[in-house]
Amino acid sequence: MKILYLVNCSDFFCSHFLPLAIAAKNKGYDVVVAAGNNNQQKRIESLGLSFVEYRLSRSGKSILAEVKSFFAIFKLIGKIKPDLLHMLTIKPILYGCIADKFRFKNGVSRLVASITGLGSSSLSTRPEDKCLWYFIQCAYKLSFISNKVNVVFENVDDMKQFSDLKLVPQSRCFLVNGAGVDTEKFSPSVEKNDELSVILVARLLKDKGIREYIEAGKMIKELKVPIRLLLAGSVDHNNPSSMSADEIQAAHDNGYIEYLGFRTDVADLYKHSHVACLPSYREGLPKSLIEAASCGLPIVTTDVPGCRQLVASQQNGFLIPPRDSNALAECLIHLHHNKDLLDDMGKASRILAERKFGYDQVLASFFEIYNSAGDFRNE
């Protein structure tokens, strides 16, 4: 059996779903990864997986570019002829499902679509973005008409929204707790400094609450409360929600945050920090917070879909309103004055990660979905 993983970015695939592809290979499946860039091609191929780069426009500003992306996926599916097509992120899902329809009798027998987030347009109040989000919803509905498409969600809120809008029948909706985490690599540590250090690991997007994090840092500095606000991640020039490099550098220079740049040693960063923060506007299920929870960190995040799943009744952290830098600053200052909370909250985070987000549980859920799409088992 051949599985084709169709994704926009090879970096995203490696950071989130590479363990799933490796697990599929270990079960005896022929695994092909197709991405819109080749940044991780050598890494993917070194693990015995096949890799194909295809043309994909990430900016979405050119209709011609989108048409070319669609036909690139159409030809790719026809060339690879997978038994199962697992699509990740918005454009691969929409173009992959619709391209499969155009193949008629030569289409893929089983399709799985992973909704890893709803995108910036779903959050925007600008008229043009509202129109775009309406168009995307219509495209989802068209894509999910076929009974051979199973749709995977990372949180109940997204699944309910798609079901309520009748974009996909409830019978073909599945819930999986994100992409999973290596609970041995991301493990608790006592290597902490005395000064409270808070860390935010994410792409530097406005939707991730980066601006509110910086504003909270400014308030904390003006109040002269000794809290370090660390920020790790990179600017995404292809995303309309991206912060600019100048904005991040200015915040660093003013001492509101400590910008660490893009980092690959995320586990070590968590092990040396006290609190993980993500004041996002909405998520699928943030891998950064799952990893932080596995490292035994208290969580400070927003009471929005995808984020609220990481905080259980204030046992392991706090939920604050989205887009509220004052509430964020007050919460962090509260933790500074009540450091006795950190240990118990951290232990509760670790228990939550082991119970719900470990690779064993998450990968097993995906293979159950693969099997439910048909008799797709390794005999």
C-alpha positions in Angstrom: 0.0 0.0 0.0 1.2 3.5 -0.9 0.6 6.6 1.3 1.1 10.0 -0.2 1.4 12.9 2.4 0.6 16.1 0.7 1.7 19.2 2.6 2.4 22.9 1.9 5.8 23.0 3.6 8.4 20.3 4.2 9.6 22.2 7.4 6.1 22.0 8.8 5.8 18.3 7.9 9.1 17.4 9.7 8.3 19.4 12.8 4.8 17.9 13.2 4.1 14.8 11.2 7.4 13.1 10.4 6.9 10.5 13.2 3.6 9.5 11.6 5.3 8.9 8.2 8.1 6.9 9.9 5.5 4.8 11.7 3.7 4.1 8.5 7.0 3.0 6.8 7.7 0.7 9.8 4.3 -0.9 9.3 5.4 -1.8 5.8 3.8 1.0 3.7 5.4 2.7 0.8 5.5 6.4 2.0 5.8 9.4 -0.3 6.0 13.0 1.0 5.1 15.8 -1.4 5.7 19.4 -0.3 5.8 22.8 -1.8 9.4 23.3 -0.9 12.5 21.0 -0.7 14.0 22.4 2.5 13.8 19.1 4.3 14.3 16.8 1.3 17.6 15.3 2.5 16.3 14.6 6.0 13.2 13.0 4.7 15.0 10.8 2.2 17.7 9.8 4.7 14.9 8.1 6.7 14.0 5.9 3.8 11.0 8.0 2.7 10.4 9.2 -0.9 10.2 12.9 -1.5 8.6 15.0 -4.3 8.6 18.8 -4.5 5.7 20.4 -6.3 4.8 23.9 -7.3 2.7 25.6 -4.6 1.9 29.3 -4.2 1.8 30.1 -0.4 0.9 33.8 -0.7 -2.3 33.3 -2.7 -2.0 36.6 -4.4 -2.0 35.4 -8.0 -4.9 33.4 -9.6 -2.5 32.1 -12.3 -0.2 30.8 -9.6 -3.1 29.1 -7.8 -4.2 27.4 -11.1 -0.6 26.2 -11.6 -0.5 24.8 -8.0 -3.8 23.0 -8.6 -2.6 21.3 -11.8 0.8 20.5 -10.2 -1.2 18.5 -7.5 -3.5 17.0 -10.1 -0.5 15.6 -12.1 1.3 14.6 -8.9 -1.6 12.4 -7.7 -1.8 10.8 -11.2 1.9 10.1 -11.2 2.2 8.6 -7.7 -1.1 6.8 -7.7 -1.4 6.4 -3.9 -3.8 4.0 -2.2 -4.3 6.7 0.5 -3.8 10.4 0.3 -3.3 12.2 3.6 -3.5 16.0 3.0 -2.3 18.5 5.6 -3.0 22.3 5.7 -5.6 24.3 3.7 -4.4 24.4 0.1 -3.2 20.8 -0.1 -6.6 19.7 1.3 -8.7 21.8 -1.1 -6.6 21.2 -4.2 -6.0 17.6 -3.3 -9.7 16.7 -2.9 -10.8 18.6 -5.9 -8.0 17.3 -8.1 -9.0 13.8 -7.0 -12.6 14.5 -8.2 -11.3 15.4 -11.6 -9.5 12.1 -11.9 -12.9 10.3 -12.0 -12.4 6.5 -12.0 -8.6 7.0 -11.6 -9.0 8.8 -8.3 -7.5 7.8 -4.9 -9.6 5.2 -3.1 -9.1 6.7 0.4 -8.5 10.3 1.5 -7.7 11.8 4.9 -7.7 15.6 5.4 -6.1 17.0 8.6 -7.5 20.4 9.7 -4.5 21.8 11.6 -5.9 25.3 11.8 -8.4 27.6 10.2 -6.0 30.2 8.9 -5.7 34.0 9.3 -8.8 34.8 7.1 -11.1 33.0 9.6 -10.0 35.5 12.3 -9.9 38.7 10.3 -12.6 41.4 10.4 -11.6 42.9 7.1 -14.3 42.6 4.4 -12.0 41.0 1.9 -10.8 38.4 4.4 -14.4 37.6 5.4 -15.2 37.0 1.7 -12.1 34.8 1.4 -13.1 32.8 4.5 -16.6 32.3 3.0 -15.1 31.1 -0.2 -12.8 28.7 1.7 -15.8 27.3 3.5 -17.6 26.7 0.2 -14.5 25.0 -1.1 -14.3 22.8 2.0 -17.9 21.7 1.5 -17.2 20.8 -2.1 -14.0 19.0 -1.2 -15.7 16.9 1.5 -18.7 15.8 -0.5 -17.2 12.4 -1.3 -17.8 9.6 1.3 -14.2 8.5 0.8 -12.9 11.6 2.6 -12.4 11.4 6.3 -11.6 14.7 8.1 -9.3 14.9 11.2 -9.6 17.8 13.6 -7.3 18.7 16.5 -10.0 20.2 18.8 -13.7 19.9 19.4 -14.5 23.5 18.6 -13.2 23.2 15.0 -15.0 19.9 14.5 -18.3 21.3 15.8 -18.0 24.4 13.6 -17.4 22.3 10.4 -20.3 20.0 11.4 -22.7 22.9 12.3 -21.9 24.6 9.0 -22.6 21.3 7.2 -19.1 21.3 5.6 -18.7 17.7 6.5 -21.0 15.0 8.0 -20.3 14.2 11.7 -19.9 10.5 10.7 -16.7 11.4 8.8 -15.2 13.6 11.5 -12.4 12.3 13.7 -10.6 14.0 16.7 -6.9 13.5 17.2 -4.8 15.2 19.9 -2.5 17.1 17.6 0.7 15.7 16.1 1.9 14.1 19.4 5.1 14.6 21.4 8.2 12.6 22.3 7.7 12.5 26.1 11.2 11.2 26.6 12.9 14.0 24.7 10.6 16.6 26.1 10.9 15.8 29.8 10.9 17.9 33.0 14.1 19.4 34.3 15.1 21.3 37.5 17.8 23.4 35.7 16.1 26.7 36.3 17.4 30.2 37.2 15.9 32.0 40.2 14.4 34.8 38.0 11.1 33.8 36.5 11.5 33.1 32.8 8.6 32.8 30.4 9.0 31.4 26.9 6.9 31.7 23.8 7.9 29.4 20.8 5.9 30.1 17.6 6.0 31.6 14.2 6.1 35.3 14.6 2.5 36.0 13.5 0.1 38.5 14.9 -2.5 35.7 15.2 -0.1 34.0 17.7 -0.4 36.9 20.0 3.1 38.1 19.5 2.1 41.8 19.6 0.3 41.2 23.0 3.3 39.4 24.3 5.5 42.4 23.5 3.0 44.8 25.0 2.9 42.7 28.2 6.7 42.8 28.3 6.6 46.6 28.0 4.2 46.8 31.0 6.3 44.4 33.1 9.4 46.4 32.4 7.7 49.7 33.3 6.6 48.1 36.5 10.1 46.9 37.1 9.0 43.3 37.8 12.0 40.9 37.3 10.4 38.6 34.7 12.3 37.5 31.5 10.0 37.2 28.4 11.8 34.9 25.9 10.7 34.7 22.3 11.8 32.0 19.8 10.7 31.7 16.2 11.1 33.2 12.8 9.3 35.8 10.6 7.1 34.2 8.0 7.2 36.5 5.0 4.6 34.5 3.1 2.0 34.9 5.8 -0.1 38.1 5.8 -0.3 38.0 9.6 3.5 38.0 10.1 5.2 40.5 12.3 8.1 42.3 10.7 11.7 41.7 11.6 12.0 45.4 12.5 9.1 45.2 15.0 10.7 42.2 16.7 14.1 43.7 16.8 12.8 47.0 18.3 11.0 45.0 21.1 14.2 43.2 21.8 16.3 46.4 21.8 13.8 48.1 24.2 14.1 45.2 26.6 10.4 44.2 26.4 11.4 40.7 25.2 14.5 38.7 24.6 14.4 37.5 21.0 16.3 34.2 20.6 15.7 33.8 16.8 14.7 30.5 15.2 15.9 27.6 17.4 16.0 23.9 17.0 16.9 23.2 20.6 13.3 23.8 21.8 13.4 21.0 24.4 16.4 22.6 26.1 14.8 26.1 26.0 11.7 24.6 27.8 13.9 22.8 30.4 15.5 26.1 31.4 12.3 28.1 31.5 9.6 28.3 34.2 6.4 29.1 32.2 5.3 28.5 28.6 3.1 31.2 27.0 1.0 31.4 23.8 -1.6 34.2 23.7 -2.9 33.0 20.3 -6.2 34.1 18.7 -7.0 30.5 17.7 -5.2 27.2 17.1 -5.7 23.7 15.8 -3.7 22.3 18.7 -0.4 24.1 19.4 2.5 21.7 19.3 4.7 24.2 21.2 2.4 24.0 24.2 2.1 20.2 24.0 5.9 20.1 24.1 6.0 22.6 27.0 3.5 20.6 28.9 5.6 17.4 28.4 8.5 19.3 29.8 6.5 20.0 32.9 5.9 23.7 32.4 2.8 25.6 33.6 0.8 27.0 30.6 -0.4 30.6 30.1 -2.6 30.8 27.0 -5.8 32.2 25.7 -9.4 30.8 26.2 -9.8 30.1 22.5 -10.3 26.9 20.4 -7.1 24.8 20.4 -5.5 26.5 23.3 -8.0 25.9 26.0 -7.5 22.2 25.6 -4.0 22.6 27.1 -5.2 24.0 30.4 -7.3 21.7 32.7 -9.4 23.7 35.2 -6.4 25.9 36.2 -4.6 22.8 37.5 -1.7 23.3 35.1 -2.0 27.0 34.1 -4.2 29.9 33.3 -6.5 30.9 30.5 -6.7 34.6 29.7 -8.9 36.5 27.2 -7.4 36.8 23.6 -6.0 40.1 22.4 -5.6 41.3 26.0 -2.1 42.3 26.9 -3.1 43.7 30.3 -4.6 40.3 31.3 -1.4 38.6 30.1 0.9 40.9 32.1 -1.2 40.6 35.2 -1.2 36.8 34.9 2.6 36.6 34.6 3.1 39.0 37.5 0.7 36.9 39.6 2.9 33.9 38.9 6.0 35.9 39.8 4.5 36.6 43.2 3.2 33.1 43.7 6.1 30.9 42.5 4.9 28.2 44.8 2.2 27.4 42.2 4.8 26.5 39.5 5.8 23.1 40.8 2.3 21.6 41.2 1.1 23.2 37.9 4.2 21.8 36.1 3.5 18.3 37.4 -0.1 18.5 36.2 1.1 19.6 32.8 3.4 16.6 32.6 0.5 14.2 33.5 -1.7 15.8 30.9 0.9 15.4 28.2 1.6 11.7 29.1 -2.1 10.9 29.2 -3.3 12.6 26.0 -0.4 13.7 23.8 2.3 11.0 23.6 3.2 9.6 20.3 1.9 6.2 21.2 -1.7 7.5 21.7 -1.7 10.0 18.8 -0.1 7.7 16.1 -2.5 4.9 17.1 -5.4 7.3 16.5 -4.2 8.1 13.0 -3.9 4.4 12.0 -7.4 3.7 13.3 -8.6 6.5 10.9 -6.6 5.0 8.1 -8.2 1.7 8.7 -11.7 3.2 9.0 -11.2 4.7 5.5 -11.3 1.2 4.2 -9.4 -2.1 4.6 -6.1 -0.3 4.7 -4.2 -2.6 7.0 -0.8 -4.1 6.8 -1.5 -7.8 6.3 
